[in-house]
Amino acid sequence: MILSMTGFGRSEGVFDGKKLTIDIKSLNSKSFDLNIKIPLRYKEKEFEIRKLLNDRVLRGKVDCYVNFESLNNASDVAINHDLVTAYMQELKKVSGDGPDFEYLKMAIRMPDAISTKSDELDENEWIFLIELLEETITKFENFRRTEGEILQQELSRNIKKIESYLTQVEPYEEVRMEGVKDRYRKSLNEFDQIDETRFYQEMAYYTEKLDIAEEKVRLTQHLKYYLEVMVNEDFNGKKLGFISQEIGREINTLGSKANHAEIQKLVVMMKDDLEKVKEQTLNVL
């Protein structure tokens, strides 16, 4: 089953006069790359939040934002007067004389200058936060699943188009070899004597060199395997990427051996659809 690496989830909740909002979004990446922003009051729990995200998100360039907003009166806000004063004094030492209000504007932006009166995180609030985070991750996973279904349809369509182009190669194969024989005969006719045995030896050599039967068989197997892995295996993005590389090798070899304009056209169309497959596969979890 396909899951998209692109995802989004958002949840909101209110606990004891505090509004919490959690956003999770992700884009494709070769590994798990997490950027997390959380309020200072939850910093002590950052490791546990990261672990939960790592266990369930698995892979992708992930942004997680936890926003905290007090719904109570402004009296919940506390200014650390001693710390702000100390900041102002140090700023004056660095920059010299200046209006106090300018130093004040800078000082209140410094760490811990302004805080809430209830900065301690109690157990009930932490339980509420972790449940809200799990709810957000579930929404995020559902988004990935929905996107994955669309992605799977697109991938199946492009793989089957490559299969279709491959079946169209067959009618040109016999004509292609006859063309090679005719060209070779015309070249030999320029000479007075033709060694019939040598002619057939050369034709056997070129027939073997230009034979595309093995490439067709391998390409058919790779396309079939891609569809099987896509449907039957979970978290299959990297594996599908490897298979698409093998598909590309067989198409390239087919093109180099083609020696026929119509087959070359079909190979170009295969490559076009394969590029779409590779692009889409990058977004598979």
C-alpha positions as CSV (number, residue, x, y, z in Angstrom):
1,M,0.0,0.0,0.0
2,I,1.3,3.4,-0.9
3,L,1.6,6.2,1.6
4,S,2.6,9.7,0.5
5,M,5.5,11.4,2.2
6,T,3.6,14.7,1.9
7,G,1.2,15.2,4.8
8,F,-0.6,17.7,7.0
9,G,-2.4,17.6,10.3
10,R,-3.8,20.2,12.7
11,S,-5.5,19.9,16.1
12,E,-6.7,22.5,18.6
13,G,-7.7,22.1,22.2
14,V,-8.3,24.1,25.4
15,F,-6.9,23.0,28.8
16,D,-7.4,25.1,32.0
17,G,-7.6,28.4,30.2
18,K,-4.9,27.6,27.7
19,K,-5.4,27.1,24.0
20,L,-3.1,24.6,22.3
21,T,-2.6,24.3,18.6
22,I,-0.5,21.7,17.0
23,D,0.5,21.6,13.3
24,I,2.4,18.9,11.5
25,K,3.4,19.0,7.9
26,S,5.9,17.1,5.8
27,L,7.6,17.0,2.4
28,N,9.7,14.2,0.8
29,S,13.2,13.5,2.1
30,K,15.6,10.6,2.0
31,S,15.6,10.4,5.8
32,F,13.7,11.7,8.9
33,D,14.4,15.4,9.2
34,L,12.5,17.0,12.0
35,N,12.2,20.7,12.7
36,I,10.2,21.3,15.9
37,K,9.1,24.6,17.6
38,I,7.5,24.4,21.0
39,P,6.9,26.9,23.8
40,L,9.4,27.2,26.6
41,R,7.0,25.5,29.1
42,Y,7.1,22.3,27.1
43,K,10.9,22.2,26.5
44,E,11.5,19.5,29.1
45,K,9.2,17.2,27.2
46,E,10.8,17.8,23.8
47,F,12.7,14.5,23.7
48,E,9.4,12.6,24.2
49,I,7.6,14.6,21.6
50,R,10.5,13.9,19.1
51,K,10.4,10.2,19.9
52,L,6.7,10.0,19.2
53,L,7.0,11.8,15.9
54,N,10.0,9.6,14.9
55,D,8.1,6.4,15.7
56,R,5.0,7.3,13.7
57,V,6.1,9.7,11.0
58,L,9.1,7.5,9.9
59,R,10.5,9.6,7.0
60,G,10.3,13.0,5.4
61,K,11.2,16.6,6.0
62,V,8.8,17.3,8.9
63,D,7.8,20.5,10.6
64,C,6.0,20.4,14.0
65,Y,4.7,23.6,15.6
66,V,3.1,23.6,19.1
67,N,1.5,27.0,19.8
68,F,0.4,28.1,23.3
69,E,-2.1,30.9,24.0
70,S,-3.4,32.0,27.4
71,L,-7.2,32.7,27.4
72,N,-7.2,34.2,30.9
73,N,-6.6,37.9,31.8
74,A,-3.4,39.7,31.2
75,S,-2.7,39.2,34.9
76,D,-1.3,35.8,34.0
77,V,1.6,37.5,32.4
78,A,4.6,38.3,34.5
79,I,7.6,40.6,33.7
80,N,10.9,39.6,35.3
81,H,11.8,43.1,36.5
82,D,15.2,42.2,37.8
83,L,16.2,40.4,34.7
84,V,15.0,43.2,32.4
85,T,16.9,45.8,34.4
86,A,20.0,43.7,34.2
87,Y,19.6,43.3,30.4
88,M,19.2,47.1,30.1
89,Q,22.4,47.8,32.2
90,E,24.4,45.4,30.1
91,L,23.1,46.9,26.8
92,K,24.1,50.4,28.0
93,K,27.6,49.2,28.7
94,V,27.9,47.9,25.2
95,S,26.3,50.8,23.3
96,G,26.9,53.8,25.6
97,D,24.4,56.5,26.4
98,G,21.0,56.4,24.9
99,P,17.2,56.8,25.8
100,D,16.1,54.2,28.4
101,F,13.0,53.3,26.3
102,E,15.2,52.0,23.5
103,Y,17.1,49.7,25.9
104,L,13.7,48.6,27.3
105,K,12.4,47.6,23.8
106,M,15.5,45.5,23.3
107,A,15.5,44.0,26.9
108,I,11.9,42.7,26.8
109,R,12.8,40.7,23.7
110,M,15.6,38.8,25.5
111,P,15.1,35.3,26.9
112,D,12.8,34.9,29.9
113,A,12.1,38.6,30.2
114,I,8.3,37.9,29.9
115,S,6.7,34.8,31.1
116,T,3.4,33.4,32.4
117,K,2.9,33.1,36.2
118,S,2.1,29.4,35.8
119,D,5.2,28.2,33.9
120,E,5.3,24.9,35.6
121,L,3.9,22.0,33.5
122,D,1.6,19.8,35.6
123,E,1.0,16.1,34.7
124,N,-2.6,16.6,33.5
125,E,-1.6,19.3,31.1
126,W,1.2,17.0,29.7
127,I,-1.4,14.2,29.2
128,F,-3.7,16.6,27.4
129,L,-0.8,17.8,25.2
130,I,0.3,14.2,24.3
131,E,-3.3,13.2,23.4
132,L,-3.6,16.3,21.2
133,L,-0.3,15.4,19.5
134,E,-1.5,11.8,18.9
135,E,-4.7,13.2,17.4
136,T,-2.7,15.5,15.1
137,I,-0.5,12.6,14.0
138,T,-3.6,10.5,13.2
139,K,-5.0,13.3,11.0
140,F,-1.5,13.6,9.4
141,E,-1.4,9.9,8.7
142,N,-4.9,10.0,7.2
143,F,-3.8,12.8,4.9
144,R,-0.8,10.7,3.8
145,R,-3.1,7.7,3.2
146,T,-5.4,9.8,1.0
147,E,-2.6,11.3,-1.0
148,G,-1.1,7.9,-1.3
149,E,-4.2,6.5,-3.0
150,I,-4.0,9.2,-5.6
151,L,-0.3,8.6,-6.0
152,Q,-0.8,4.9,-6.5
153,Q,-3.3,5.5,-9.2
154,E,-0.9,7.8,-11.1
155,L,2.0,5.3,-10.7
156,S,-0.1,2.4,-11.9
157,R,-1.2,4.4,-14.9
158,N,2.3,5.3,-15.9
159,I,3.7,1.7,-15.4
160,K,0.9,0.3,-17.5
161,K,1.6,2.8,-20.2
162,I,5.2,1.6,-20.3
163,E,3.9,-2.0,-20.6
164,S,1.6,-0.9,-23.5
165,Y,4.5,0.7,-25.4
166,L,6.6,-2.5,-24.9
167,T,3.9,-4.6,-26.5
168,Q,4.0,-2.3,-29.5
169,V,7.6,-3.0,-30.1
170,E,7.0,-6.6,-31.3
171,P,5.5,-5.9,-34.8
172,Y,8.7,-3.9,-35.7
173,E,11.2,-6.6,-34.7
174,E,11.1,-8.7,-37.8
175,V,11.1,-5.7,-40.1
176,R,14.0,-4.3,-38.2
177,M,16.2,-7.4,-38.8
178,E,15.2,-7.5,-42.5
179,G,16.4,-3.9,-42.8
180,V,19.7,-4.8,-41.3
181,K,20.1,-7.7,-43.8
182,D,19.2,-5.5,-46.8
183,R,21.7,-2.9,-45.8
184,Y,24.4,-5.5,-45.3
185,R,23.6,-7.1,-48.7
186,K,23.8,-3.8,-50.5
187,S,27.2,-3.1,-48.9
188,L,28.5,-6.6,-50.1
189,N,27.2,-6.1,-53.6
190,E,29.8,-3.5,-54.1
191,F,32.4,-6.3,-54.1
192,D,33.0,-8.7,-57.0
193,Q,33.0,-11.8,-54.9
194,I,30.7,-12.5,-51.9
195,D,31.5,-15.2,-49.4
196,E,28.1,-16.7,-48.6
197,T,29.4,-18.4,-45.4
198,R,30.9,-15.1,-44.1
199,F,27.6,-13.3,-44.9
200,Y,25.6,-15.7,-42.7
201,Q,28.2,-15.5,-40.0
202,E,28.0,-11.7,-40.0
203,M,24.2,-11.9,-39.9
204,A,24.3,-14.3,-37.0
205,Y,26.6,-11.8,-35.2
206,Y,24.4,-8.8,-35.8
207,T,21.2,-10.8,-35.0
208,E,22.7,-11.7,-31.6
209,K,24.0,-8.2,-31.0
210,L,20.7,-6.5,-31.8
211,D,18.5,-9.1,-30.2
212,I,16.2,-7.4,-27.6
213,A,14.3,-10.5,-26.3
214,E,16.1,-10.6,-23.0
215,E,15.6,-6.9,-22.4
216,K,11.9,-7.3,-23.1
217,V,11.6,-10.2,-20.7
218,R,13.5,-8.4,-17.9
219,L,11.6,-5.1,-18.4
220,T,8.3,-7.0,-18.3
221,Q,9.4,-8.6,-15.0
222,H,10.5,-5.3,-13.5
223,L,7.2,-3.6,-14.3
224,K,5.3,-6.5,-12.8
225,Y,7.4,-6.5,-9.7
226,Y,7.0,-2.7,-9.3
227,L,3.2,-3.1,-9.2
228,E,3.4,-6.1,-6.8
229,V,5.6,-4.2,-4.3
230,M,3.4,-1.1,-4.6
231,V,0.3,-3.0,-3.7
232,N,1.5,-5.6,-1.2
233,E,4.3,-4.0,0.8
234,D,4.2,-1.1,3.3
235,F,6.8,1.7,3.5
236,N,8.0,0.7,0.1
237,G,9.3,4.0,-1.3
238,K,13.0,3.2,-1.3
239,K,12.4,-0.3,-2.8
240,L,10.2,1.2,-5.6
241,G,13.0,3.7,-6.3
242,F,15.5,0.8,-6.8
243,I,13.1,-1.0,-9.1
244,S,12.5,2.1,-11.2
245,Q,16.3,2.4,-11.7
246,E,16.3,-1.2,-13.1
247,I,13.4,-0.4,-15.4
248,G,15.4,2.6,-16.7
249,R,18.5,0.4,-17.4
250,E,16.4,-2.0,-19.5
251,I,14.7,0.8,-21.4
252,N,18.1,2.4,-22.2
253,T,19.5,-0.9,-23.5
254,L,16.4,-1.4,-25.6
255,G,17.0,2.0,-27.1
256,S,20.6,1.4,-27.8
257,K,19.8,-1.9,-29.6
258,A,16.6,-0.7,-31.4
259,N,18.1,0.3,-34.7
260,H,14.6,1.2,-35.9
261,A,12.9,4.6,-36.0
262,E,9.5,3.4,-34.7
263,I,11.0,1.4,-31.8
264,Q,13.1,4.5,-30.9
265,K,9.9,6.5,-30.7
266,L,8.4,4.0,-28.4
267,V,11.5,4.0,-26.2
268,V,11.3,7.8,-26.0
269,M,7.7,7.5,-24.8
270,M,8.7,4.8,-22.2
271,K,11.4,7.2,-20.9
272,D,8.9,10.0,-20.6
273,D,6.6,7.9,-18.5
274,L,9.5,6.5,-16.5
275,E,10.6,10.0,-15.5
276,K,7.1,10.6,-14.2
277,V,7.3,7.3,-12.2
278,K,10.7,8.3,-10.7
279,E,9.4,11.8,-9.8
280,Q,6.3,10.3,-8.1
281,T,8.3,7.5,-6.4
282,L,10.3,10.2,-4.6
283,N,7.2,11.1,-2.7
284,V,6.4,7.5,-1.6
285,L,7.0,6.8,2.1
